[in-house]
Amino acid sequence: MKKTELVHLHALLVLLSERVVDQGIVDRSYFEPYAELDVTPVSFRARRDRHEEAVLLLAALLAAAVSDEYEPPPDVETIRTESDSTPSSHSSAPSS
């Protein structure tokens, strides 16, 4: 994924996290681990890997917030380790 696409996804996840807070599903403090990364969608000078780290953590926190069975991961390294060890089931559909 290109950096611009990653930043766009980052922005969408931030909007989704704000909606989750607004609907009272979780408190704003729930997303403190993400805030501590100090990378936002408008951090244009941040490296691509920093945006990737923020996207992974934010996506995991969102998944945990809306799921009864999923526990939030303690850190980004846990997410990376889990995603590296699970077999991927990507379809080979052509991209547009």
N, C-alpha and C positions, 0 to 999 in steps of 0.2 A: 504494500500500500504506500502510495506517495505521501510525503509530509502534508501536503495541502488536504488530501483526503482524510488523513489521520486527525488533523486539526479540526476539520469539519465534523468528524465523528465525535471528537472531544467536546465540541460545542453542543452537539445534540445530546450527549450524555449529561452535560451540565444542566441543560434545560429540563431533562427528564428528572434529574435529582432534585431540582427546585420544585417541580410538580409533586414529587413524592413527599417533600417536606410540607408544601402547601396543603396537601390533602391529609396531613397528620399521620401518615404511615410511620414516619420516623422523625425524630427531632433533628434540627440542623447539626447538632454536635455529633450525630452519627457519622457524618461525612468528614470528621476531623482528620482521619488518616490521609484522605485525599488532599485536604487543605494544607496539611503539613508538607506535601511534596512541593508546594509553592510554584506550580506550573498550571496556568489556565489556558483556555483556548486563545486568548489574546497575547500570550507569551510568544510572540512571533520569533524572537531570537533564541528561544529554547531549542535545544537539539531534538531531532526526531525521536531518539530513544527516550527522552524525558516525557514527550507527549505520549509515547507508547506506554510508558510506565503509568502515567496518570490515567489513560484510557483503561488499561487492564484493571487497575485498582478500583476506579469508579464503576466499571461494569460489574465487577465482583460484589462491590458494596450494594449496588442497585439490585442485583440478583438476590442477595441475601435479604434485602429489605422487603421484597415482595414475595418471598418464598417462606413457607413454614418449615421446610426441611433443610435449608441451606444455611450454614454458619458462615459469617464473614471471615475472610482469611486474615491472619495476623499481619501479613505484609505482602509486598509485591513479589518478592522472591518465591513465596509459597505458590502464588498464582502461576508464575513462570515454570516452576518445577512441575506442578500438576499438569499444565498444558503441554509440556514437553514429554511427559510420560504417557499421556493418553493418545491412543491411535486416532489420527485424523480421518474424518469421513467426508472429505470435500468432494463435491461433484466436479466433473470436468466439463462444466458448461462453458461455452465460449463467453468471454467478457466483451461488453460493448464499449 
